[in-house]
Amino acid sequence: MNELLLVASSDAVEETVLSWQDRALCAQTDPEAFFPEKGGSTREAKRVCVGCDVRAECLEYALEHDERFGIWGGLSERERRKLRRRAV
């Protein structure tokens, strides 16, 4: 019984943590814009991110999970690497 409660509460915590994704503007946009080919433009994705209410949560998620590809929280992979280096 306790195991069942732990699983249920764990699922609820994960759902709450990821609920920002449901409110993200990128969820309503072409995902290819957020994962451009090497050397491709990030302008369209960053324009969407500027108006997004969950931009901070998105960036935090990307940094915590070491996302190495795509635009997260309005930053490219290179910009996130620079941010990590400055934080050290």
N, C-alpha and C positions, 0 to 999 in steps of 0.2 A: 504494500500500500504506500509506504513512504517513497519507494522508487517511482511510483506513478506520480506522486505529488511533485517530486523533484523534476521529472521530465516535463510535466505540465508547466511548472514555474519557469524552467529553463526556456521552454518554447515561448512563453509570454515575454520574458526578458529579451530574447532574440528578436521577437516581433516588434517590441517597443524600440529597440535599438535600430532596427532597419526601417522603421516606419517613415523615416525622413525620405527614403527612396521613393515612397508612394507620392510624396508631395514635390518631388524634384521636377523641374521644368524639362530636364533632359528625357524624362520618361515619356514625354509627349512630343519628342523631337526625333528626327532621324539619328539613330545611334552611330551611324558611320561618321557623322560630323565630329563625334567625340573620340574617334579612333582613326585619325587620318593616317595615310601612308607616310612613311619616312619622308620628310621634307615637305609634306602637304600642309595646307593652311589650317591653322587652329582658330582663325578669326570667327567663324560662324559659331563654333562651340562656346568660345569665350563670351560672345555677345549674349548667348542664352544664359550663361552662368551669372552674368552681371545682374540680371533681374530675378535670380532665383532666391527664394526665402531660406533654402537649406544649404546654401553654398558653404558655410562654415562646417556643418556636419559632414558634408561630402568630402571636403578637404581633410578633415580630421580622420575620417574613415580611410581615405587613401594613404595617409601618412602612417596610421596605425597598422594597416595591412600591407604596407610596402607595395602598393600598386605601381607597377613600372610602365604601364602603357596607358595612353589615353589622357583626356582632359578630365580632371577631378577638381572640384571646387574652384574652377576657373584657372587652374594652373596646368601647364604641360609637364611632362616627365622631367625635363631639364630644370624647369622652375621649381619643382618639388625637391629635386636633388640639391639645388642651391639653398633652399629653405632649410633642409635637413642639416647641411653643412654649417649654416649660420647658427643653428640651434645648439650645435655641439660645442 
